[in-house]
Amino acid sequence: MKRFFSYVVSALLCLPVLADNDDPVVISVNGNDIHKSELEYFYKKNRVAETETGKEIMEYADLYLNFKLKVQAAIDEGLDKSESFLKEFKEYRDMQAEDYMVDTLYLEECARMTYEESVNEVGPDGFSYMLMISAIPESEDPAEIESCISRIDSLYKCLEAGQDFTKLAKKHSNDRFAEDGGACGWMSRDQLPDEIADVLFTLAPGKYSEPFMFDDAFMIIMSAAHRDLGSYEDNRHQIYEWMRGEKKIMDEAYRRKARYYSEKFSWDMPEDSAVVYMDKVLEEIEPEFGFISQEYHDGLLLFEISNRMVWEKASKDTEGINSYFEKNRKKYRFEEPVFRGMVFFCLDEDVFHSIESAVEGLPVSQWADTIVTFNKKKSQVRAMRGSSETGIFKKGQNPYVDKLVFGEGEFEPLKGFPYVNVIGNVIDAPESVRDVITQVVEDYQKSLEEQWVKNLRKKYKYKINKKVLKKMSLE
């Protein structure tokens, strides 16, 4: 352990370091510096516009400051130490790190070599999807063998009569493929005995062979389809997936990349130690990976802290939502009148009037429970309510409401329920928070976030280097 520690210390002295003049601090949050390279990386990655202006960079810097303040709040809450966070971050980080810790040229060379070997093994015939029906004798008794011959001939006649190959295989075949309807899968010539391959690769897709004997078994085979191996590009992804499970190949790819870094940064340590150390300092020696790793790290923290401070809080704070609505009632208006109520499909008009009497004086939210009583013995009514969030119908959302309430369009009654009518009223403006609940919750969340950011800016010390930002806008 002491020996390895000495390697780490000596190697740390050889890490690349950018001079402050090349990568000045542009934002500082609670003593943590954000350099120009970091802000530039995320600005270019996240910007929408093709062109940029100094104003856009300034605005992005302000948003990035808010982002970092929230991340700092999450760290102060200890969210970066939670078991779930550490597990999820490590899984993502290690998955992304592999691309930087392996010799990609070596892997590409191995992949192409694997493909060329496959081309030689598969040969010009390519692959055929093989199905098989077998009659395998359970003993060497002549009567048993004769029985198998009779059975395979009988099954061949069934095929000739148009019966389904897979159904016959599943019911009558006695090999290990019977359960799958005789499906053996995609086969190349090199995967099969010559006696079977010679039969299979003479069959056109959809055709089956005559019964033949192989290795004491009597069989009929079918070619469901043919395909070529395909180009290297067609197979590249699959080859790489296979290589990831090949320890010998991957270990060599890691060692080669470790040798590259050792030469570049003058690491004085054994190769195996260099592989371990490469992983420890990858964020420093590969700035792009450092940003990728940091983005996911901070993104996980931002999601969790925002959920606690804004999203979850707003969704559960009924009193806060109601209070926000009352204070801002004037800003919530409908563009045009809406209908709050329900559409009823009844056996006849008398049923509808009975429902009218039953729901009179009750809030719309209780109407559905009342309607249940009308259908206990016989189905007499169906009902339709508005938006799942508000229970409101807007013009153009429902043909029944459009016709019966707003006098527009036409509709067809439901089959078996010829009488259609509505109960409810037209409103020009929201009468309660439920009428505009989705918009109110969104606005309430926004107000919580704005207040939270104000509090964070008071709580933490921060600084924006406007000189650097102005210089960035001119570059």
ABEGO torsion letter per residue (X at the ends): XAAAAAAAAAAAAABBBBBAAABBBABBBGGBBBBAAAAAAAAAAABABABBBAAAAAAAAAAAAAAAAAAAAAAAAGAAABAAAAAAAAAAAAAAAAAAABBAAAAAAAAAAAAAAAAAAAEAAEBBBBBBBBBBBABABAAAAAAAAAAAAAAAAAAAAGBBAAAAAAAABABAAAAAGGBAEBBBAAABBAAAAAAAAABBBGBBBBBBBBGGBBBBBBBABBBBAEBAAAAAAAAAAAAAABAAAAAAAAAAAAAAAAAAAGBBBBAAAAAAAAAAAAAAABAAAAAAAAAAAAAAAAAAAAAAAAAAAAAABAAAAAAAAAAAAAABBBABBBBBEBBBBBABAAAAAAAAAAABGBBAAAAAAAAAAAAAABBABBBBBBBAAAGBBBBGABAAAAAAAAGBEBBBBBBGBABBBBBEBBBABBABAAAAAAAAAAAAAAAAAAAAAAAAAAABBBBBBAAAAAAAAAX
